Amino acid sequence: MKQKLIFVWHVLIFNIIKPLPNSSDYFNHYFHLSAQNFSEHDSHYKRIVKFGKEQSGWVGVLLANIALMFFCLPICFLADLVIHSICLLSIKIAINGILVLIMLGKFDMLRFRDDQSFLKLFYLFCCLLSSSYWTLTCLFLAAFENTVF
């Protein structure tokens, strides 16, 4: 149990320090995968989920996803409430811009190493154009990251 709580703690810390320059050192130190699970094309999100599965099985996958979405889902939910209840276009554009930046960073969409990055960017662009709910967008992107182990 202690190992699982420490894992969740490290994921939460990584969520906070991810935009900082030294976050890759922290990531490489605490989320080191075995050679059979490692892939250069995987996003940080997918590597953390794989690490959770490697360490604790499906409970680790569940804990990794909960910890990775701990800050993102409440922000998306609040943004949805504000966007769909306010009539000012400038506020809607600002909130949508902030959420696009959050999604780009959260799901490593700007790492163009494979076709999955382009697919995620296309999905994000479609959701932005169709005024989709950000909570659902975040959940679908998280599900996409969990599809391939």
ZIJO-V580823 format. One line per field, one symbol per residue. psi: psi as a letter, one per 20 degrees, with the letter a starting at -180 (. if undefined). burial: + if it has 16 or more other C-alpha atoms within 10 Angstrom, else -. A space follows every 10 residues. Layout:
# ZIJO-V580823
psi = ???
burial = ???
This chain:
# ZIJO-V580823
psi = ghhhhhgggh ggghhgjgiq hjhhggghgi loqrhhipph iqrgghhggh ghhhgjbhhh gghggghhjg hgghggghgg gggjiqiohh ggggghgghg hghgggjlij nmirihghgg gggggghghj lrphghgggh hghghihp.
burial = ---+--++-+ +++++--+-- --+---+--- +-+------- -+++++++++ +++-++---+ +-+++-+++- -++-+++-++ --+------- -+--++--++ -+++-++++- -----++--+ +--+--++-- --+++-++-- ++--++---
